[in-house]
Amino acid sequence: MKTKRIVSLTTCAALLGMGASAMASSHREAPAIAEDQFADNTDVYSFISPENPDKLVVVANYVPLLIPFSGPNFYKFSDDVAYDIHFDNNGDAKSDQIYRFFFETTIQTGDTFLYNTGVVDSLTDANLNVRQTYDVVRLNGRGVFQQVIAANVPVAPWNVGDRSFPNNTYEGVARTAVTTLPGGERLFAGPRDEPFFVDLHVFDLLGVGGFPSTDGVNVMSIVFEVPIAKIAQGGARPAANVTGKNAVVGVHATANRRRVSILRRGGPERDRGQFVQVSRLGWPLVNEVIVPLKDKDKFNRSRPEDDLDNIGAYVLFPELTGLLSGVLGLPCPNTASGGRTDIAGLLSPSGTTIADLLRIDIRAGQTFANSGFPNGRKLEDDVTDTLLTVVCNATGTVVADGVAGNDLPFTATFPFLAPPHSGNKIAAN
């Protein structure tokens, strides 16, 4: 979104209906979004920054399971998708603040098939033929435009290979895409190593054996660090002794497309109308293994505030419990007649409304050490094992997929994710 698009946004927001939508760890989790990978949420992470305990970090990943050697048209964010990060700061499962990311791709010359025409040593290198930038706007909870907080921010390029980035220079170039704003926010957008670790053979009738299915692949990441006071209720971080609903903030991410897409013979596609939510993610694995096929697309287009009505029964009576017992023979007890109120409780900490939101304690004194699923989610959290064990609900029984960590180490500094795999490297799977 260049300047003219910012002007259009500020003057026509009401006309275009800039709502967050109109109406889990999740890789290809629903039939419709499996056909629209550039709008597919894959994971959301939220943790107190290890570099500054007064800031909250949100990692929103999109576009699943990206093969590093994917030229000539390497993966990127879609120019036609609005990528949103939502914050609920009063516990009612309704968004109070939304940060929307718009991307725009530019090509320096169309007279080559190459992504880059020589060695790339900076984000403005003349050899970098295909580039992306993005703008960030803040909306209120109703989706009404409030402020442009960043414009024309560069996206880190694809890690094309060792000839394009010789002598391990890629990460040095990519990290120049880290941007600090006057208000204290930090931003990064670009390809990263896929941080979610799992054995995807779990979908072969729960047949896991420790195969690291997501090793060697990349993902498109938005990393947003924001002062906690800016997203807390009333603009102030709650005190350490606060016990109410505003002691936690609920985080989720969405992807949105325009309501109408027009294909034109011999011309570019035209998108018109209000943005419609097509994907969402809060907790890992909810849509993937809790919601059944018949409701997966509906879930992706719904709001967290409606989760109790839409998916409450699936949370209280999860199909997976019976599968773990019947297929794998694990000693998972039958679900009691009242359902799994313990899982419902995890989705409603501090008396908040039950919803698929990644909630995290933001009170004064909370640090990175206090973050960890289900109190937020750190990159290194083994959420698959945690959720399988919780769903089984057998005392003393730990259920694991055999994959205990990521293939690459996470970094101690922003944006914290490991660098993306090079196009010269063959994916492990």
C-alpha positions in Angstrom: 0.0 0.0 0.0 1.8 3.1 -1.2 0.9 6.7 -0.3 -2.2 6.8 -2.6 -3.5 3.7 -0.9 -3.0 5.3 2.5 -5.0 8.3 1.4 -7.7 6.0 0.0 -7.8 4.1 3.3 -8.1 7.2 5.5 -10.9 8.8 3.3 -12.9 5.8 2.3 -12.7 3.5 5.3 -16.4 3.7 6.1 -17.3 3.1 2.5 -15.1 0.1 2.1 -16.1 -1.4 5.5 -12.6 -1.9 7.0 -13.9 -4.5 9.4 -11.6 -7.3 10.6 -14.1 -9.6 8.9 -17.5 -9.5 7.2 -19.9 -11.7 7.8 -3.7 -23.4 15.3 -1.0 -24.3 14.4 -2.9 -24.9 11.3 -1.2 -26.0 8.1 -3.8 -26.7 5.3 -6.3 -27.3 8.1 -9.6 -26.5 6.2 -10.8 -27.4 2.7 -11.2 -23.8 1.4 -7.9 -22.4 2.8 -6.0 -25.4 1.5 -6.7 -23.9 -1.9 -5.5 -20.4 -0.9 -2.1 -20.9 0.7 -1.1 -17.2 0.7 -3.9 -16.4 3.1 -3.4 -19.5 5.3 -2.5 -18.8 9.0 -0.2 -21.4 10.2 0.8 -20.4 13.8 0.6 -17.6 16.3 3.1 -17.1 19.1 2.9 -14.5 21.9 5.5 -14.0 24.7 7.0 -11.3 26.8 10.0 -10.0 25.1 13.3 -11.6 26.4 15.0 -8.3 25.5 12.5 -5.9 27.2 9.9 -7.2 29.7 7.7 -4.1 29.0 7.0 -5.3 25.5 4.9 -8.1 24.0 6.1 -10.1 21.0 3.6 -11.6 18.5 4.7 -13.9 15.7 2.1 -14.5 13.1 3.1 -17.0 10.4 1.4 -17.6 7.1 1.8 -19.7 3.9 2.7 -23.2 5.1 5.4 -25.7 4.3 7.5 -23.7 1.8 10.2 -25.5 -0.1 13.4 -23.4 -0.1 14.2 -24.0 -3.8 10.9 -22.7 -5.1 12.0 -20.4 -8.0 11.7 -18.7 -10.2 8.7 -17.2 -8.4 9.8 -17.5 -4.8 7.2 -17.3 -2.0 6.1 -14.0 -0.6 3.1 -12.3 1.1 0.1 -11.7 -1.1 -0.5 -8.1 -2.3 -4.2 -8.9 -2.2 -4.5 -10.1 1.4 -4.9 -8.0 4.5 -3.0 -9.7 7.3 -4.2 -8.8 10.8 -3.1 -9.2 14.4 -5.9 -8.7 17.0 -5.8 -7.9 20.7 -8.6 -8.4 23.2 -7.8 -6.5 26.4 -10.9 -6.8 28.4 -11.7 -10.5 28.2 -14.9 -10.5 26.2 -13.3 -12.3 23.2 -13.9 -9.2 21.0 -11.1 -7.4 19.3 -10.2 -4.1 20.9 -7.2 -3.3 18.7 -6.3 -4.6 15.2 -3.0 -4.1 13.4 -3.4 -4.6 9.7 -0.5 -5.3 7.3 -0.7 -4.5 3.6 2.0 -5.7 1.2 3.1 -4.5 -2.2 5.4 -6.2 -4.7 7.5 -4.2 -7.1 9.6 -5.6 -10.0 12.6 -3.5 -11.1 12.6 -5.0 -14.6 10.3 -7.4 -16.2 12.8 -8.3 -18.9 14.3 -11.2 -16.9 13.0 -14.3 -15.3 15.3 -13.9 -12.3 14.4 -12.9 -8.8 17.8 -11.3 -8.5 20.2 -10.5 -11.3 23.4 -10.8 -9.3 24.8 -11.0 -5.8 22.6 -9.2 -3.3 24.2 -7.3 -0.5 21.4 -5.0 0.7 17.7 -4.5 0.5 18.2 -1.7 -2.0 20.8 -3.5 -4.1 20.1 -3.0 -7.8 20.5 -6.7 -8.3 17.4 -7.4 -6.1 14.8 -7.5 -8.9 11.7 -8.5 -6.9 11.0 -6.6 -3.8 8.2 -6.2 -1.3 7.3 -3.4 1.1 4.4 -3.1 3.6 2.4 -0.6 5.5 0.8 -1.1 8.9 -2.4 0.6 10.0 -4.2 0.4 13.4 -7.9 -0.2 13.5 -10.2 -0.2 16.5 -12.1 -3.3 17.5 -14.9 -2.5 15.1 -12.4 -2.4 12.2 -12.5 1.4 11.8 -9.3 3.0 10.7 -7.4 5.0 13.4 -3.8 5.5 12.4 -1.0 4.6 9.9 1.8 3.5 12.1 4.3 2.5 9.4 4.7 3.0 5.7 6.9 1.5 3.0 8.7 -0.9 5.3 11.0 -3.4 3.5 10.4 -7.1 3.6 13.3 -9.4 3.9 14.0 -11.2 0.6 13.9 -14.9 -0.1 17.1 -16.8 0.7 17.6 -17.7 -3.0 20.9 -19.6 -2.5 24.6 -19.4 -1.9 25.4 -17.8 -5.2 23.0 -14.9 -4.5 24.1 -14.6 -0.9 27.7 -15.9 -0.8 29.7 -16.4 2.4 26.6 -16.7 4.6 25.6 -13.0 4.0 21.9 -13.7 3.8 21.0 -13.1 7.4 23.0 -9.8 7.6 20.9 -8.5 4.7 17.6 -9.9 6.1 18.1 -8.3 9.5 18.2 -4.9 8.0 14.5 -5.4 7.5 14.1 -5.1 11.3 12.4 -1.7 11.8 11.9 0.3 15.0 9.1 2.8 15.1 9.0 6.1 17.1 6.3 4.7 19.3 8.5 1.8 20.5 7.1 -0.9 18.2 9.5 -3.2 16.3 8.6 -4.9 13.0 9.9 -7.7 10.8 8.4 -9.4 7.8 9.9 -12.0 5.6 10.7 -15.7 5.2 11.9 -17.6 8.2 12.5 -21.2 9.1 9.3 -23.0 10.0 9.4 -23.0 13.8 6.5 -25.4 14.4 7.9 -28.9 15.0 5.7 -32.0 14.6 5.5 -35.4 13.0 2.7 -34.9 10.4 2.3 -38.6 10.1 -0.2 -38.0 13.0 -2.8 -37.7 10.2 -2.1 -41.3 9.1 -4.4 -42.7 11.9 -2.2 -41.1 14.5 0.8 -43.0 13.3 3.8 -41.0 14.7 7.3 -42.1 15.1 9.4 -39.0 15.6 9.8 -38.0 12.0 10.4 -34.2 12.0 8.0 -33.3 9.1 8.6 -29.6 9.2 12.4 -29.7 9.2 14.0 -28.0 6.2 11.0 -25.9 5.2 10.2 -22.2 5.5 7.2 -20.0 6.3 6.3 -16.3 5.8 6.5 -14.5 9.2 5.2 -11.2 10.6 6.9 -10.4 13.9 5.4 -7.5 15.9 6.8 -6.2 19.2 4.6 -3.7 20.9 4.8 -1.9 24.3 2.4 -3.7 26.6 0.9 -0.4 27.8 -0.2 0.3 24.2 -2.4 -2.8 23.9 -3.6 -3.0 27.5 -7.0 -1.8 28.6 -6.9 1.9 29.3 -3.4 2.3 27.9 -1.6 1.2 31.1 -0.1 -2.1 32.0 -2.1 -3.8 34.8 -0.4 -3.9 38.2 0.9 -7.2 39.5 -1.9 -7.7 42.0 -4.7 -7.3 39.4 -6.8 -10.4 39.1 -9.6 -9.3 36.7 -10.1 -10.0 33.0 -7.8 -7.2 32.0 -4.8 -9.0 33.6 -4.5 -11.0 30.4 -4.6 -10.0 26.7 -6.1 -12.3 24.0 -4.2 -12.6 20.7 -5.2 -14.0 17.4 -4.3 -13.5 13.8 -6.4 -13.5 10.6 -6.1 -13.2 6.9 -8.7 -11.3 4.8 -9.5 -11.0 1.1 -11.8 -8.5 -0.7 -15.3 -9.7 -1.1 -15.2 -9.6 -4.9 -12.4 -10.7 -7.2 -12.7 -10.0 -10.9 -10.6 -11.8 -13.5 -10.0 -9.9 -16.7 -8.8 -11.5 -20.0 -5.4 -10.0 -20.8 -5.3 -7.8 -17.7 -4.6 -7.9 -13.9 -7.1 -9.3 -11.4 -9.2 -6.6 -9.7 -10.4 -6.9 -6.1 -13.3 -4.9 -4.8 -15.4 -4.4 -1.7 -15.2 -5.1 2.0 -12.5 -7.4 3.4 -13.7 -10.8 4.4 -11.9 -13.0 6.9 -10.8 -16.3 5.3 -8.5 -17.7 7.9 -7.9 -17.3 11.6 -5.6 -18.7 14.3 -5.3 -18.4 18.1 -4.4 -21.6 19.9 -2.4 -24.2 18.0 -4.2 -27.2 16.5 -7.8 -26.2 17.3 -9.1 -26.1 13.7 -6.8 -28.8 12.7 -7.8 -31.6 15.1 -10.7 -30.3 17.2 -13.1 -28.9 14.6 -14.6 -31.5 12.3 -14.5 -31.2 8.5 -18.0 -30.0 8.2 -17.3 -26.8 10.2 -13.7 -26.1 9.4 -14.4 -23.4 6.7 -17.1 -21.9 9.0 -14.6 -21.6 11.8 -12.1 -19.8 9.6 -14.7 -17.2 8.8 -16.1 -16.8 12.3 -15.1 -14.6 15.2 -13.7 -15.7 18.6 -16.7 -14.2 20.4 -18.9 -16.9 18.8 -16.7 -19.9 19.6 -18.8 -21.1 22.5 -21.8 -21.5 20.2 -19.9 -22.7 17.1 -17.3 -25.1 18.5 -18.1 -25.4 22.2 -19.4 -29.0 21.8 -16.2 -30.0 20.0 -14.1 -28.6 22.9 -16.2 -30.3 25.6 -16.3 -33.6 23.7 -13.1 -33.8 21.6 -13.0 -36.6 19.0 -9.3 -37.0 19.5 -9.7 -38.5 23.0 -11.5 -41.5 21.6 -9.1 -41.8 18.8 -6.1 -41.9 21.1 -7.8 -44.6 23.1 -9.4 -46.6 20.3 -6.7 -46.4 17.6 -3.5 -46.2 19.7 -4.8 -48.1 22.8 -3.8 -45.4 25.2 -5.5 -45.4 28.6 -7.5 -42.2 27.9 -10.7 -42.3 30.0 -14.1 -41.8 28.5 -15.2 -38.2 28.6 -17.5 -37.5 31.5 -21.1 -36.6 30.8 -20.4 -32.9 31.6 -17.6 -32.7 29.0 -14.1 -31.5 29.3 -14.6 -28.5 31.4 -10.8 -28.5 32.1 -10.1 -27.6 28.5 -12.8 -25.0 28.5 -11.1 -23.5 31.6 -7.8 -23.2 29.7 -9.6 -21.2 27.1 -11.1 -18.8 29.7 -8.3 -17.8 32.1 -9.1 -15.1 34.7 -12.8 -15.3 34.0 -12.5 -14.3 30.4 -15.0 -15.5 27.8 -14.3 -18.9 26.4 -12.7 -18.5 23.0 -9.9 -19.7 20.8 -7.6 -16.9 21.7 -3.9 -17.2 22.7 -4.2 -15.4 26.1 -1.1 -14.2 28.0 -0.7 -12.6 31.5 0.5 -9.0 30.9 0.6 -7.8 34.5 3.6 -5.9 35.8 6.5 -8.2 36.8 5.7 -10.8 34.1 8.8 -11.7 32.0 9.8 -14.0 29.2 10.4 -16.8 31.8 6.7 -16.6 32.7 5.6 -17.1 29.1 4.8 -20.6 28.0 1.8 -22.3 26.6 -1.0 -22.0 27.5 0.1 -18.7 29.0 1.0 -17.3 25.6 3.3 -19.4 23.5 7.0 -19.4 23.1 8.7 -20.6 19.9 10.3 -23.5 21.7 7.1 -24.8 23.4 6.2 -28.4 22.4 2.5 -27.7 22.0 1.8 -30.9 20.2 2.9 -33.0 23.2 1.1 -30.7 25.6 -2.2 -30.8 23.8 -2.1 -34.5 23.1 -1.4 -35.2 26.8 -4.2 -32.8 27.9 -6.8 -34.3 25.5 -5.9 -37.8 26.6 -6.5 -36.8 30.2 -5.0 -40.0 31.7 -3.2 -39.4 35.0 0.5 -40.1 34.5 0.3 -40.7 30.8 2.4 -38.4 28.5 1.4 -38.5 24.9 4.1 -37.4 22.5 4.7 -37.4 18.7 8.5 -38.0 19.2 9.6 -34.6 17.9 10.9 -32.6 20.7 12.4 -29.5 19.1 13.0 -27.4 16.1 15.6 -28.2 13.5 17.4 -24.9 13.9 18.1 -22.9 17.1 16.0 -19.8 17.7 17.8 -16.6 18.1 18.1 -14.5 21.3 17.4 -11.2 19.6 14.5 -9.9 17.5 12.9 -11.3 15.4 13.9 -14.5 17.3 13.0 -16.9 14.5 15.8 -18.9 12.9 16.9 -17.8 9.4 15.1 -19.4 6.4 16.6 -22.4 4.7 18.6 -21.6 1.6 17.5 -22.5 -1.9 20.6 -24.6 -2.2 19.5 -26.9 0.6 17.2 -29.9 -0.1 14.4 -30.0 2.4 14.7 -32.9 4.9 11.2 -34.2 3.9 
